[in-house]
Amino acid sequence: MNEEIESINLEKYETKDILDDHVNGNLAVIYRDYDKIIKNEPKMVYVSSVNSLEVKGPHLHKKRNSYFTCIHGKVIFIIKNENGKYLEIESSSDNPVLVKVPKGITSAHVNPTKEIARVLVLTDLAWKPNDDEMVNVSFEDYDWKKWDI
C-alpha cells in the first residue's frame, strides 16, 4: 500500500473582537487547497458525533481515504497499521490534529470524556447508500479497558 497514516498538527489562531480587540475565540485551519496536505481533493465533508464514553468502529474503508479532526471535545483515533501495531492519536478542540487514515487501514474513534465529541471528516470518495464500501471489524487484541468505557 502506498498511502501512509499521517498525523498533522493544525494551525490554530486566536480571533479578536472588532471593537476592543479582546480575544473572542479561535480558529483552526483544517484544509487549504494550496497546503497540499490532502492529495486528492475532498469529495465529501461531514460531521460525525461520538457520544460520551463510546467507541465508533473499528471498521475500514475499502475505497476511500479519510481525514479526521475533532472540532468539539476530544477523540482518540485508534489505528491498526499494516504491521498490526496500534497507533493512538489524540485530536481535540484544544489540540487540533488532522488524522489521515488511508483506504484499507482499520480505525476506531474513542470518546473518553463525559461530553459529546464532534469530528469533521473529509473524504476523497463520496458515500452512497448501499455502496458496500465499509467493513466492520474487531480489535480483539486491543486493550479497550484502558479507556474505562
C-alpha positions as CSV (number, residue, x, y, z in Angstrom):
1,M,0.0,0.0,0.0
2,N,1.4,3.4,-1.0
3,E,-0.6,5.5,1.4
4,E,0.7,6.4,4.8
5,I,-1.1,7.0,8.1
6,E,-0.5,10.7,9.0
7,S,-1.0,12.9,12.0
8,I,-0.7,16.6,11.2
9,N,-0.8,19.4,13.8
10,L,-3.1,22.1,12.6
11,E,-2.6,25.8,12.7
12,K,-4.6,27.5,15.4
13,Y,-5.2,31.2,15.7
14,E,-6.9,33.5,18.2
15,T,-9.7,35.6,16.9
16,K,-10.3,39.1,18.3
17,D,-13.3,41.4,18.8
18,I,-13.5,44.2,16.3
19,L,-14.3,46.9,18.9
20,D,-11.8,46.4,21.7
21,D,-9.5,43.7,20.4
22,H,-10.2,41.2,23.2
23,V,-9.9,37.5,22.3
24,N,-13.3,36.2,21.4
25,G,-12.4,32.7,20.3
26,N,-10.1,30.9,17.9
27,L,-10.0,29.2,14.5
28,A,-8.1,26.1,13.3
29,V,-7.2,25.7,9.7
30,I,-8.3,22.3,8.5
31,Y,-8.0,22.5,4.8
32,R,-6.5,25.0,2.3
33,D,-6.0,23.9,-1.3
34,Y,-2.6,25.4,-1.5
35,D,-1.2,23.5,1.5
36,K,-1.4,20.2,-0.5
37,I,-2.0,18.2,2.8
38,I,-4.9,16.4,1.2
39,K,-3.6,14.9,-2.0
40,N,-7.0,14.1,-3.6
41,E,-9.5,16.9,-3.4
42,P,-12.3,16.2,-0.9
43,K,-15.4,14.8,-2.5
44,M,-17.4,14.7,0.8
45,V,-17.3,16.6,4.1
46,Y,-19.4,15.7,7.1
47,V,-19.6,15.9,10.9
48,S,-19.8,12.8,13.0
49,S,-20.6,12.8,16.7
50,V,-19.3,10.3,19.2
51,N,-21.3,10.1,22.4
52,S,-19.7,10.2,25.8
53,L,-17.6,7.2,26.7
54,E,-18.4,5.5,23.4
55,V,-16.5,3.9,20.5
56,K,-17.2,4.2,16.8
57,G,-15.8,1.3,14.8
58,P,-13.5,-0.3,14.3
59,H,-14.0,-0.5,10.6
60,L,-12.2,0.0,7.4
61,H,-13.0,1.7,4.1
62,K,-12.1,-0.3,1.1
63,K,-12.0,2.6,-1.5
64,R,-11.7,5.9,0.3
65,N,-9.0,7.8,2.2
66,S,-10.3,9.7,5.2
67,Y,-9.1,12.7,7.1
68,F,-10.4,13.3,10.6
69,T,-10.2,16.1,13.1
70,C,-12.0,16.6,16.3
71,I,-13.8,20.0,16.3
72,H,-15.6,19.7,19.7
73,G,-14.5,17.7,22.7
74,K,-11.8,15.1,22.5
75,V,-11.4,11.8,20.5
76,I,-8.6,9.2,20.4
77,F,-8.2,7.7,16.9
78,I,-7.0,4.1,17.2
79,I,-5.5,2.9,14.0
80,K,-4.1,-0.6,13.3
81,N,-1.3,-0.2,10.8
82,E,-0.3,-2.8,8.2
83,N,2.1,-4.5,10.7
84,G,-0.7,-5.0,13.2
85,K,0.6,-2.3,15.5
86,Y,-1.9,0.1,17.1
87,L,-1.4,3.8,16.9
88,E,-3.3,6.1,19.2
89,I,-3.6,9.7,18.0
90,E,-5.5,12.3,20.1
91,S,-7.3,15.2,18.5
92,S,-9.4,17.8,20.3
93,S,-10.8,21.3,20.0
94,D,-7.9,22.4,22.2
95,N,-5.2,20.5,20.3
96,P,-6.5,20.1,16.7
97,V,-4.8,17.3,14.8
98,L,-5.7,16.1,11.3
99,V,-5.5,12.3,11.1
100,K,-5.2,10.6,7.7
101,V,-6.5,7.0,7.6
102,P,-5.8,5.5,4.2
103,K,-8.1,3.1,2.4
104,G,-7.7,-0.5,3.6
105,I,-6.5,0.6,7.1
106,T,-8.7,-0.2,10.1
107,S,-9.6,2.5,12.7
108,A,-11.9,3.3,15.5
109,H,-12.7,6.5,17.4
110,V,-13.0,6.7,21.2
111,N,-14.5,9.5,23.2
112,P,-13.0,9.2,26.7
113,T,-14.8,12.2,28.1
114,K,-18.2,13.0,29.6
115,E,-19.4,15.2,26.7
116,I,-20.3,14.5,23.1
117,A,-17.4,14.9,20.7
118,R,-17.8,16.1,17.1
119,V,-15.4,15.0,14.3
120,L,-15.1,16.7,11.0
121,V,-14.4,14.2,8.2
122,L,-13.1,14.9,4.7
123,T,-13.0,12.0,2.2
124,D,-11.8,11.6,-1.3
125,L,-14.8,9.5,-2.2
126,A,-18.5,10.4,-1.5
127,W,-20.6,7.9,0.4
128,K,-23.6,6.4,-1.3
129,P,-26.3,4.3,0.4
130,N,-25.7,0.5,-0.1
131,D,-22.3,1.0,-1.7
132,D,-20.7,-1.7,0.4
133,E,-17.5,0.3,0.8
134,M,-17.1,-0.1,4.6
135,V,-16.3,-3.3,6.5
136,N,-16.9,-3.6,10.3
137,V,-14.0,-5.4,12.1
138,S,-12.9,-6.0,15.7
139,F,-9.7,-5.2,17.5
140,E,-9.8,-8.3,19.7
141,D,-6.2,-7.9,20.8
142,Y,-6.5,-4.2,21.7
143,D,-6.8,-3.1,25.4
144,W,-10.2,-1.3,25.4
145,K,-10.3,-1.4,29.2
146,K,-7.7,1.3,29.5
147,W,-10.3,3.9,28.3
148,D,-12.7,3.0,31.2
149,I,-15.7,2.9,28.8
